[in-house]
Amino acid sequence: MSVHAPPHAVAAATTTGKRRPCAAPMAKARHGPARRLPMLLIALATGTLLPPIDRSGAQMITHSSSPSRPAQSHPYVGMWVTLDGHVRHELLPNGRYDEARGSRQSAYQGRYEVRGNHVDYWDDTGFTADGTFVDADTLHHGGMVFRRER
């Protein structure tokens, strides 16, 4: 299992699979309002925050929800649970996942892709991870063993 955090991420994985804040001194400066304002100004200047203009007069329908992918063709869609039941990891058919930890519902969410028996994860905060399906009912991910819930 490998875990990769991009340079701008402020979360890291420990060997227990739990996340902890990074001790980087610049972490706060990279994610506050001061960082968002220039990005917002650039987006406004380039028009990336606005939907495309249809000059033909036809009505356009736009959706503001997070993008989802078409259903993936793999046998691993469903709920995966650690042996102690503490972590519940649901792989959705639209290429998204929703992970609960203890009493915390939707603790982590993001997208995933399956290639063969390998799965790559990109959570919505920028954290990445991967896992391996060792058989049809067993997933090794983040140093944990998950079993398929049926």
C-alpha positions as CSV (number, residue, x, y, z in Angstrom):
1,M,0.0,0.0,0.0
2,S,1.4,3.4,-0.9
3,V,0.1,6.7,0.2
4,H,1.0,10.0,-1.6
5,A,0.1,13.5,-0.4
6,P,0.5,16.4,-2.9
7,P,2.7,19.3,-1.8
8,H,-0.4,21.4,-1.0
9,A,-2.0,18.8,1.2
10,V,-2.3,19.4,4.9
11,A,-3.1,15.8,5.9
12,A,-0.8,12.8,6.1
13,A,-1.4,9.2,6.8
14,T,0.3,7.4,9.7
15,T,1.1,3.7,9.8
16,T,-2.2,3.1,11.6
17,G,-4.1,4.5,8.6
18,K,-5.3,7.6,10.6
19,R,-4.7,11.1,9.3
20,R,-2.9,13.7,11.2
21,P,-2.1,17.4,10.4
22,C,1.3,18.0,8.8
23,A,3.7,20.1,10.8
24,A,4.7,22.2,7.8
25,P,5.0,25.9,8.9
26,M,3.5,27.2,5.7
27,A,0.4,24.9,5.7
28,K,-1.9,27.6,7.0
29,A,-0.7,30.2,4.6
30,R,-1.4,27.9,1.6
31,H,-5.1,27.4,2.5
32,G,-6.6,30.6,4.0
33,P,-8.6,33.4,2.5
34,A,-5.4,35.1,1.4
35,R,-4.7,32.1,-0.9
36,R,-8.3,31.8,-2.2
37,L,-8.6,35.5,-3.3
38,P,-6.0,35.4,-6.0
39,M,-7.4,32.1,-7.3
40,L,-10.9,33.6,-7.3
41,L,-9.7,36.7,-9.2
42,I,-7.9,34.5,-11.8
43,A,-11.0,32.3,-12.2
44,L,-13.2,35.4,-12.6
45,A,-10.8,37.0,-15.1
46,T,-10.7,33.8,-17.2
47,G,-14.4,33.0,-16.9
48,T,-13.8,29.6,-15.5
49,L,-16.4,30.2,-12.8
50,L,-19.1,31.0,-15.3
51,P,-21.0,28.5,-17.4
52,P,-20.4,28.7,-21.2
53,I,-22.6,31.2,-23.0
54,D,-24.9,29.7,-25.5
55,R,-25.6,32.4,-28.1
56,S,-28.1,30.3,-30.1
57,G,-30.9,31.1,-27.7
58,A,-31.3,27.5,-26.6
59,Q,-31.7,27.0,-22.8
60,M,-28.7,25.4,-21.1
61,I,-28.9,23.2,-18.1
62,T,-26.0,23.2,-15.7
63,H,-25.4,21.2,-12.6
64,S,-23.4,22.4,-9.6
65,S,-23.0,19.0,-7.9
66,S,-19.7,17.3,-7.8
67,P,-18.9,15.5,-11.1
68,S,-19.5,11.8,-11.2
69,R,-18.2,9.3,-13.6
70,P,-20.1,6.7,-15.5
71,A,-20.5,3.3,-13.8
72,Q,-17.3,1.4,-13.8
73,S,-17.2,-2.2,-14.9
74,H,-15.8,-4.1,-11.9
75,P,-17.2,-6.5,-9.3
76,Y,-16.1,-4.5,-6.2
77,V,-19.0,-2.0,-5.9
78,G,-20.6,-2.1,-2.5
79,M,-19.8,-1.8,1.2
80,W,-16.4,-2.9,2.6
81,V,-15.9,-3.0,6.4
82,T,-12.8,-3.6,8.6
83,L,-12.9,-6.7,10.8
84,D,-13.6,-4.6,13.9
85,G,-16.4,-2.6,12.1
86,H,-14.8,0.7,12.8
87,V,-14.2,1.7,9.2
88,R,-16.9,1.4,6.6
89,H,-15.9,2.1,3.0
90,E,-18.6,2.2,0.3
91,L,-17.5,2.0,-3.3
92,L,-20.3,3.6,-5.3
93,P,-21.1,2.7,-9.0
94,N,-20.4,6.2,-10.2
95,G,-16.7,6.1,-9.3
96,R,-17.1,7.9,-5.9
97,Y,-16.5,6.5,-2.4
98,D,-17.8,7.4,1.0
99,E,-15.9,6.3,4.1
100,A,-17.3,6.4,7.7
101,R,-15.1,6.0,10.7
102,G,-16.6,5.1,14.1
103,S,-19.6,7.3,14.6
104,R,-18.4,9.8,12.0
105,Q,-20.5,9.4,8.8
106,S,-18.9,10.5,5.6
107,A,-15.5,11.1,7.3
108,Y,-13.8,10.9,3.9
109,Q,-15.2,11.1,0.4
110,G,-13.6,11.2,-3.0
111,R,-13.3,9.3,-6.3
112,Y,-11.7,6.0,-7.1
113,E,-10.6,3.9,-10.1
114,V,-10.3,0.1,-10.3
115,R,-7.8,-1.5,-12.7
116,G,-7.8,-5.3,-12.4
117,N,-7.5,-6.0,-8.6
118,H,-5.8,-2.6,-7.9
119,V,-7.8,0.5,-6.7
120,D,-6.6,4.1,-6.6
121,Y,-8.3,6.7,-4.4
122,W,-8.3,10.5,-4.6
123,D,-10.2,12.1,-1.7
124,D,-11.8,15.5,-2.0
125,T,-9.0,17.1,0.2
126,G,-6.2,16.0,-2.2
127,F,-5.1,13.0,-0.2
128,T,-4.3,9.9,-2.3
129,A,-4.1,6.2,-1.5
130,D,-4.4,2.8,-3.1
131,G,-5.4,-0.8,-2.2
132,T,-5.5,-4.3,-3.5
133,F,-8.4,-6.7,-3.8
134,V,-6.8,-10.0,-2.7
135,D,-10.0,-11.9,-3.6
136,A,-13.6,-11.2,-4.3
137,D,-14.4,-10.4,-0.6
138,T,-11.1,-9.0,0.8
139,L,-9.6,-5.6,0.3
140,H,-6.2,-4.5,1.7
141,H,-6.2,-0.7,2.0
142,G,-4.4,1.8,4.3
143,G,-2.8,-1.0,6.4
144,M,-6.3,-2.4,7.1
145,V,-8.1,-5.5,6.0
146,F,-11.7,-4.9,4.7
147,R,-14.3,-7.6,4.1
148,R,-17.2,-7.2,1.7
149,E,-20.5,-6.7,3.5
150,R,-23.3,-8.7,2.0
